[in-house]
Amino acid sequence: MSWPSLQISADGTHHIHEDGHPAYDERFHQVLEFHAPGLAAVRRDGSAWHIRPDGSPAYDPRFIRTFGFYEGWPLSSQTMAGITPRSTEGRVSCSVRLVRQFPAGPMPRS
């Protein structure tokens, strides 16, 4: 399966091939585009993580929000456990951290 050719479905719940057929059976509340090394950020039921082109999770941890990859690094907000939102003069901030850099080649299965 060639992840660069996968597109986001019209309803934003999964990825499709150029011919319109679903790339996998799984459905999410939101999916983002695939980025090198072949992972896409997804959200469902208040959790976020990255998936492989076949719809399987790339790792076990879950986050509040995940994003694409920037210069080979995935971005995500803090893990669900232990997050403490900070409020300053009516504004709530959430820290974003680099998770880790994945080695070149296929993603390791968890």
C-alpha positions in Angstrom: 0.0 0.0 0.0 1.4 3.4 -1.0 0.6 5.9 1.8 1.4 9.0 -0.2 -1.5 8.4 -2.5 -4.1 7.9 0.3 -6.6 10.8 0.7 -9.0 11.8 3.5 -12.6 10.7 2.9 -15.3 13.3 2.4 -16.6 12.8 5.9 -13.0 12.9 7.5 -13.4 9.5 9.3 -10.9 7.4 7.3 -8.6 7.4 4.3 -9.4 6.3 0.8 -7.4 5.2 -2.3 -7.5 7.3 -5.4 -10.3 5.1 -6.8 -12.4 6.0 -3.7 -12.3 2.7 -2.0 -11.5 2.7 1.8 -7.9 2.0 2.7 -9.0 0.1 5.9 -12.2 -0.9 7.8 -11.6 1.2 10.9 -13.4 4.6 11.4 -12.3 7.5 13.5 -13.9 10.8 14.5 -11.1 12.7 12.7 -8.1 11.8 10.5 -5.3 13.9 9.2 -3.1 13.4 6.2 -0.3 10.8 6.1 3.2 12.1 6.5 6.6 10.5 6.4 7.4 8.0 7.8 3.9 6.9 6.6 1.8 7.7 9.7 -1.4 9.8 10.1 -2.8 11.4 13.2 -6.3 10.3 14.2 -8.8 11.0 17.0 -11.6 8.9 18.5 -13.5 9.0 21.8 -11.3 11.8 23.3 -8.0 10.1 22.5 -5.5 10.7 19.7 -2.7 8.6 18.2 -1.0 7.8 14.9 -2.0 5.0 12.5 -0.3 3.1 9.8 -1.7 3.0 6.2 -3.7 -0.2 7.1 -5.5 1.6 9.9 -3.6 -0.1 12.7 -2.1 1.9 15.6 1.5 2.8 15.3 2.1 2.6 19.1 0.1 2.0 22.4 0.2 5.4 24.2 -2.8 7.7 23.7 -2.7 11.5 23.8 -5.2 14.4 24.0 -4.2 15.5 20.5 -1.7 14.4 17.8 -0.4 16.3 14.8 1.7 15.5 11.7 5.4 15.0 11.6 7.8 17.9 11.3 11.4 17.3 10.3 10.9 13.6 11.2 9.4 14.3 14.7 5.8 13.6 15.6 4.0 16.2 17.7 1.4 15.4 20.4 -0.1 17.1 23.4 0.4 15.6 26.9 -0.7 12.1 27.7 -4.2 11.7 29.2 -2.9 10.7 32.6 -1.6 13.5 34.7 -2.4 16.5 32.5 -2.9 19.7 34.4 -4.3 22.5 32.2 -3.0 25.9 33.2 -5.2 28.9 33.3 -3.8 32.5 33.1 -6.3 35.4 33.1 -9.0 33.3 31.5 -6.8 31.6 29.0 -6.1 27.9 29.1 -2.8 26.6 27.8 -1.8 23.1 26.9 1.8 22.2 26.5 2.9 20.4 23.3 5.9 18.1 23.3 8.0 16.1 20.9 7.2 12.4 21.4 10.4 10.8 20.0 12.1 10.5 16.7 11.4 7.2 15.0 14.2 5.4 13.2 14.3 5.3 9.4 12.4 2.3 7.9 9.2 0.7 9.0 7.7 1.6 12.3 8.2 -0.9 15.0 5.0 -2.8 16.1 4.1 -2.3 19.7 
